[in-house]
Amino acid sequence: MPELGIGLIGSKFMGRAHSNAWMSAHRFFDLPRTPAMRIVSARNADDLARFASRWGWERTTTDWRDLIANPAIDLVDVTTPNHLHAEQSIAALEAGQHVACEKPLAGTLADARQMAEAASASSAQTFVWYSYRRVPALGLAHRLIADGRLGRLYHVRAAYLQGWGGADTPLVWRFDAAQAGSGALGDLGAHIVDLARFLTGDEIVEVTGAIEERFIQDRALPEDPSRRVASSVDDAVLFLGRFAGGAVASFEATRLATGVKNSNRIEIHGELGALAFDFTRMNELRVWDASTPAGEAGWTTIQTTHHDHPWCASYWPDGHGLGYEHTFVNQAADIVRVLGGEKPEVPLPDFADAYITQRVLEAVVTAARRRGPVALEEIT
């Protein structure tokens, strides 16, 4: 099989997750091309050498521009903080390379727009790592809704709750608006906005109302805990919205849900049934069938580990669950499928798709500060 030369920019949390995905995808899936882990780039040369040795990268560079200039690279994978996405992704596109970028697409709407425009002008293909689309339970939910199993949709309820961002958490880049763009909204809210759009196949046309709240006003510097500086992002965001098809929705994103580690939850209710998912039980999808006689009605829990479920046939025997890391493996496999002229298991978001999510995030901020509704047509 022809190789697909991969260049990775960034070596922290997402760099590890993506490295594992590129290492594993062709071992589990029959792919039209074999990912070849050519070069990884990050700032600290010593840490980078250890990272490359552990995760299987052939070469390292501390200058990401050298990576993009290398003719052995077919796809550039961007896992850096949000404020760097635009410069790095656009440079790769201009060099004719495919780009897979971490979410959200960018820290600001202006950067996201430039990225979408650059992608539109390029013959290369783009992808965004909204990896929760690659959970088998949510892949199944997407299929059921697309098949009309819920009928007309009424309600979407989505919440992404984490509890790690309390007052003792230092000022890492995620709490700096200059680097992150926003806080819980971009970090967590982006995921549930993307999931709601992906699952329903519909678009949010209005943010009816929103609240953004910063509870922790200042945080300690990681390099000097005796010094505290201002935190410049939201800690929690809640908002209401309307879909083009008439459904209404509520969204909540917070990093201050005390007692919650990582709960990405979504419910969708329609005239013929309902679906419910919580990532804390990622191998399960709960389904309600409204056609069941009242005396027999109840929620059915599907263990989504069967070979009929998306991606599962490539892994373990029925009943052996997958984990967080497999969502990235599944996405890497689908990216390679697309670049090899095949279809992904379920739709992959590109820069144009992710720009729509970025517009929703911008509408949320505008609605919160305006204290009133914002139509998505206002946000361009």
C-alpha positions as CSV (number, residue, x, y, z in Angstrom):
1,M,0.0,0.0,0.0
2,P,1.2,3.6,-0.7
3,E,2.3,5.5,2.4
4,L,0.7,8.7,3.7
5,G,3.5,10.8,5.2
6,I,2.3,12.4,8.5
7,G,3.8,15.5,10.1
8,L,2.6,16.3,13.7
9,I,2.8,19.7,15.2
10,G,2.5,19.6,19.0
11,S,3.5,17.0,21.6
12,K,1.3,17.4,24.6
13,F,-2.1,15.8,25.4
14,M,-3.5,15.8,21.9
15,G,-0.1,15.1,20.4
16,R,-0.1,11.8,22.4
17,A,-3.6,11.0,21.5
18,H,-3.0,11.6,17.8
19,S,0.3,9.7,17.8
20,N,-1.4,6.7,19.2
21,A,-4.0,7.0,16.5
22,W,-1.5,7.1,13.6
23,M,0.4,4.2,15.1
24,S,-2.7,2.1,15.5
25,A,-5.1,2.9,12.6
26,H,-3.5,0.6,10.0
27,R,-3.1,-2.2,12.5
28,F,-6.8,-2.4,13.2
29,F,-8.3,-1.3,9.9
30,D,-7.7,-2.3,6.3
31,L,-6.8,1.1,4.8
32,P,-6.0,2.2,1.2
33,R,-2.8,3.9,2.5
34,T,-0.4,3.3,5.4
35,P,0.2,6.2,7.8
36,A,4.0,6.9,8.0
37,M,4.9,8.9,11.0
38,R,7.6,11.1,9.4
39,I,8.2,14.2,11.6
40,V,7.0,15.7,14.8
41,S,7.6,19.3,15.8
42,A,7.5,21.0,19.2
43,R,9.5,23.8,20.9
44,N,11.5,21.9,23.5
45,A,14.2,19.7,21.8
46,D,14.9,17.5,24.8
47,D,11.2,16.7,25.5
48,L,10.6,16.3,21.8
49,A,13.3,13.6,21.4
50,R,11.8,11.6,24.2
51,F,8.3,12.0,22.7
52,A,9.4,10.9,19.3
53,S,11.2,7.8,20.6
54,R,8.2,6.8,22.7
55,W,5.6,7.4,20.0
56,G,7.4,6.2,16.9
57,W,8.2,9.4,15.0
58,E,11.1,9.1,12.6
59,R,12.4,12.7,12.9
60,T,12.0,15.8,15.0
61,T,12.3,19.5,14.4
62,T,11.7,22.5,16.7
63,D,10.6,24.6,13.7
64,W,7.2,23.6,12.4
65,R,8.0,25.5,9.1
66,D,10.7,22.9,8.4
67,L,8.1,20.2,8.8
68,I,5.7,21.8,6.3
69,A,8.6,22.4,3.8
70,N,9.5,18.7,3.8
71,P,8.3,17.0,0.6
72,A,7.8,13.7,2.5
73,I,4.8,15.1,4.4
74,D,1.4,14.6,2.8
75,L,-0.7,15.5,5.8
76,V,0.0,18.0,8.6
77,D,-1.7,17.3,11.9
78,V,-2.1,20.4,14.1
79,T,-2.4,19.9,17.8
80,T,-1.1,23.2,19.1
81,P,-3.0,25.8,21.2
82,N,-5.9,27.4,19.4
83,H,-4.2,30.8,18.5
84,L,-1.7,28.9,16.4
85,H,-4.1,26.9,14.3
86,A,-4.6,29.5,11.6
87,E,-1.0,30.3,10.8
88,Q,0.1,26.6,10.8
89,S,-2.9,25.2,8.9
90,I,-2.9,27.9,6.2
91,A,0.8,27.5,5.7
92,A,0.3,23.8,5.1
93,L,-2.6,24.3,2.7
94,E,-0.5,26.8,0.7
95,A,2.2,24.1,0.5
96,G,-0.4,21.7,-0.9
97,Q,-0.6,19.5,2.1
98,H,-3.8,18.0,3.6
99,V,-4.5,19.3,7.1
100,A,-6.1,17.7,10.2
101,C,-6.6,20.3,12.9
102,E,-7.6,20.0,16.5
103,K,-10.9,21.6,17.6
104,P,-12.1,24.2,17.9
105,L,-11.1,25.3,14.4
106,A,-9.5,28.5,15.9
107,G,-9.5,30.8,18.9
108,T,-11.3,33.5,17.0
109,L,-14.0,33.8,14.3
110,A,-11.6,35.8,12.2
111,D,-9.0,33.1,12.2
112,A,-11.5,30.4,11.6
113,R,-12.8,32.4,8.6
114,Q,-9.3,32.7,7.1
115,M,-8.8,28.9,7.6
116,A,-12.1,28.1,5.8
117,E,-11.3,30.5,3.0
118,A,-7.8,29.0,2.6
119,A,-9.3,25.5,2.5
120,S,-11.8,26.5,-0.1
121,A,-9.0,27.9,-2.3
122,S,-6.9,24.7,-1.9
123,S,-7.1,21.4,-3.7
124,A,-6.0,19.7,-0.4
125,Q,-8.5,18.2,1.9
126,T,-9.1,19.3,5.5
127,F,-10.3,17.6,8.7
128,V,-11.1,18.7,12.2
129,W,-10.7,16.4,15.2
130,Y,-14.2,16.4,16.6
131,S,-13.4,12.9,17.8
132,Y,-16.7,12.3,19.7
133,R,-18.3,11.7,16.3
134,R,-16.2,8.6,16.3
135,V,-17.7,7.0,19.4
136,P,-19.6,3.9,18.2
137,A,-22.7,4.7,20.2
138,L,-22.9,8.1,18.6
139,G,-22.1,6.7,15.2
140,L,-25.1,4.4,15.7
141,A,-27.2,7.4,17.0
142,H,-26.4,9.3,13.8
143,R,-27.5,6.4,11.7
144,L,-30.8,5.9,13.6
145,I,-31.7,9.6,13.3
146,A,-30.8,9.7,9.6
147,D,-33.0,6.7,9.1
148,G,-36.0,8.6,10.6
149,R,-36.2,6.5,13.7
150,L,-37.0,9.5,15.9
151,G,-39.3,11.2,13.4
152,R,-39.7,14.9,13.8
153,L,-37.2,16.2,16.3
154,Y,-38.4,18.3,19.3
155,H,-35.6,18.7,21.8
156,V,-31.8,18.5,22.0
157,R,-30.2,18.7,25.5
158,A,-26.5,18.7,25.6
159,A,-24.0,19.2,28.5
160,Y,-20.3,18.8,28.7
161,L,-19.3,18.8,32.3
162,Q,-15.8,18.7,33.8
163,G,-14.7,19.6,37.3
164,W,-10.9,20.1,37.1
165,G,-10.8,23.9,36.7
166,G,-11.1,25.1,40.3
167,A,-9.2,27.9,42.0
168,D,-6.2,25.7,42.6
169,T,-5.7,25.0,38.9
170,P,-2.8,27.1,37.6
171,L,-3.0,29.4,34.6
172,V,-2.3,27.0,31.8
173,W,-2.9,28.2,28.2
174,R,-6.5,27.1,28.3
175,F,-7.2,30.0,30.8
176,D,-5.5,32.6,28.6
177,A,-7.9,34.2,26.1
178,A,-4.9,35.3,23.9
179,Q,-4.1,31.6,23.3
180,A,-7.4,29.8,23.8
181,G,-9.9,32.3,22.5
182,S,-12.5,31.2,25.1
183,G,-12.7,28.9,28.0
184,A,-15.3,26.1,28.6
185,L,-17.1,27.4,25.5
186,G,-14.4,26.6,23.0
187,D,-12.9,23.7,24.9
188,L,-16.1,21.8,25.7
189,G,-19.0,23.7,24.2
190,A,-17.5,23.2,20.7
191,H,-17.8,19.5,21.1
192,I,-21.5,19.5,22.0
193,V,-22.4,22.0,19.3
194,D,-20.7,19.8,16.8
195,L,-22.4,16.7,18.1
196,A,-25.8,18.3,18.0
197,R,-25.3,19.4,14.4
198,F,-23.9,16.0,13.4
199,L,-26.6,13.9,15.1
200,T,-29.6,15.9,14.0
201,G,-28.3,16.7,10.5
202,D,-29.7,20.2,11.2
203,E,-28.3,23.7,11.8
204,I,-28.7,26.1,14.7
205,V,-30.3,29.3,13.3
206,E,-30.6,31.3,16.5
207,V,-29.0,31.5,19.9
208,T,-32.0,32.7,21.9
209,G,-30.2,33.5,25.1
210,A,-26.8,32.8,26.8
211,I,-24.9,33.2,30.0
212,E,-21.1,33.2,30.3
213,E,-19.5,33.2,33.8
214,R,-16.0,33.6,35.1
215,F,-16.0,32.3,38.7
216,I,-12.2,32.2,39.1
217,Q,-10.8,35.7,38.5
218,D,-7.1,34.9,38.9
219,R,-4.9,31.8,38.9
220,A,-1.3,31.0,40.0
221,L,1.4,30.9,37.3
222,P,2.7,27.3,36.8
223,E,6.3,28.5,36.9
224,D,5.8,30.6,40.0
225,P,2.8,29.6,42.2
226,S,3.4,32.6,44.5
227,R,2.2,34.9,41.7
228,R,-1.4,35.0,40.6
229,V,-2.5,36.7,37.4
230,A,-5.9,37.3,35.8
231,S,-7.8,34.5,34.2
232,S,-9.3,35.8,31.0
233,V,-11.8,33.2,29.8
234,D,-15.2,31.9,30.8
235,D,-15.4,29.0,33.3
236,A,-19.0,28.1,32.4
237,V,-21.4,28.8,29.6
238,L,-25.1,28.0,29.2
239,F,-27.3,28.8,26.2
240,L,-30.5,28.1,24.4
241,G,-31.0,27.7,20.6
242,R,-33.3,26.9,17.8
243,F,-32.7,24.6,14.8
244,A,-33.8,25.3,11.3
245,G,-36.1,22.3,11.4
246,G,-38.0,23.6,14.5
247,A,-36.3,21.7,17.3
248,V,-35.2,23.7,20.4
249,A,-32.0,23.0,22.3
250,S,-30.2,23.7,25.6
251,F,-26.4,23.5,26.0
252,E,-24.1,23.7,29.0
253,A,-20.3,23.6,29.2
254,T,-18.3,24.0,32.4
255,R,-15.0,23.1,33.9
256,L,-16.4,23.7,37.4
257,A,-18.8,20.8,37.8
258,T,-17.5,19.6,41.1
259,G,-17.4,15.9,41.3
260,V,-17.6,15.3,37.6
261,K,-14.5,14.1,35.7
262,N,-15.5,14.1,32.0
263,S,-19.2,13.8,31.2
264,N,-20.2,14.6,27.6
265,R,-24.0,14.1,27.6
266,I,-26.6,14.5,24.9
267,E,-30.3,13.6,24.6
268,I,-32.5,14.0,21.5
269,H,-36.3,13.6,21.7
270,G,-38.6,13.2,18.7
271,E,-42.1,12.3,17.9
272,L,-41.3,8.6,17.4
273,G,-38.6,8.1,20.1
274,A,-35.6,9.4,21.9
275,L,-31.9,8.8,22.3
276,A,-29.6,9.4,25.2
277,F,-25.8,9.2,25.6
278,D,-23.2,10.0,28.3
279,F,-19.5,9.5,27.7
280,T,-19.0,8.2,31.2
281,R,-20.7,5.0,29.8
282,M,-19.3,5.4,26.3
283,N,-20.1,1.9,25.1
284,E,-23.9,2.4,25.7
285,L,-26.7,4.1,23.8
286,R,-30.1,4.4,25.5
287,V,-33.1,4.3,23.1
288,W,-36.8,4.9,23.6
289,D,-39.2,3.6,21.0
290,A,-42.5,5.4,21.2
291,S,-44.3,2.7,19.2
292,T,-44.0,0.3,22.1
293,P,-47.3,-0.4,23.9
294,A,-47.6,1.8,27.0
295,G,-47.5,-1.2,29.4
296,E,-44.3,-2.4,27.9
297,A,-42.5,0.9,27.2
298,G,-39.1,1.6,28.7
299,W,-35.6,2.7,27.9
300,T,-33.5,0.1,26.1
301,T,-29.8,0.2,26.7
302,I,-27.8,-1.0,23.7
303,Q,-24.2,-2.1,24.4
304,T,-22.6,-0.7,21.3
305,T,-19.8,-3.3,21.0
306,H,-21.3,-5.5,18.3
307,H,-19.7,-6.0,15.0
308,D,-22.7,-4.4,13.4
309,H,-21.9,-1.1,15.2
310,P,-19.7,1.5,13.6
311,W,-15.9,0.7,13.7
312,C,-16.4,-2.2,16.1
313,A,-15.8,-5.0,13.6
314,S,-12.2,-4.0,13.4
315,Y,-11.5,-4.4,17.1
316,W,-12.5,-7.1,19.6
317,P,-15.1,-9.8,20.0
318,D,-18.6,-8.6,20.9
319,G,-19.0,-7.2,24.4
320,H,-15.4,-6.0,24.7
321,G,-15.7,-2.2,25.0
322,L,-13.6,0.5,23.5
323,G,-12.0,3.5,25.2
324,Y,-11.3,7.2,24.7
325,E,-8.2,6.6,22.6
326,H,-10.2,4.5,20.1
327,T,-12.2,7.6,19.0
328,F,-8.9,9.1,17.6
329,V,-7.9,5.8,16.0
330,N,-11.3,5.7,14.3
331,Q,-10.9,9.2,13.1
332,A,-7.4,8.6,11.8
333,A,-8.7,5.5,9.9
334,D,-11.5,7.5,8.4
335,I,-9.2,10.3,7.3
336,V,-6.9,7.8,5.5
337,R,-10.0,6.2,3.9
338,V,-11.1,9.6,2.5
339,L,-7.6,10.4,1.3
340,G,-7.5,7.0,-0.4
341,G,-10.8,7.7,-2.2
342,E,-13.0,5.7,0.1
343,K,-16.0,6.7,2.3
344,P,-15.7,7.4,6.1
345,E,-17.8,5.4,8.5
346,V,-19.8,8.6,9.2
347,P,-19.3,12.1,7.9
348,L,-16.0,13.8,8.9
349,P,-16.0,17.6,9.6
350,D,-13.8,19.7,7.4
351,F,-12.8,23.4,7.8
352,A,-16.1,24.6,6.2
353,D,-18.1,22.4,8.6
354,A,-16.1,23.4,11.7
355,Y,-16.5,27.1,10.7
356,I,-20.2,26.7,11.1
357,T,-19.6,25.5,14.7
358,Q,-17.3,28.5,15.2
359,R,-20.1,30.8,14.1
360,V,-22.4,29.3,16.7
361,L,-19.8,29.8,19.4
362,E,-19.4,33.4,18.4
363,A,-23.2,33.8,18.5
364,V,-23.2,32.5,22.1
365,V,-20.7,35.1,23.2
366,T,-22.6,37.8,21.4
367,A,-25.9,36.7,22.9
368,A,-24.4,36.6,26.4
369,R,-22.9,40.1,26.2
370,R,-25.9,41.5,24.4
371,R,-28.3,39.8,26.8
372,G,-30.6,39.0,23.9
373,P,-31.1,36.6,20.9
374,V,-28.7,36.4,18.1
375,A,-29.6,35.0,14.6
376,L,-26.8,33.0,13.1
377,E,-27.2,35.0,9.9
378,E,-25.7,37.9,11.8
379,I,-22.4,36.0,12.4
380,T,-20.3,35.7,9.2
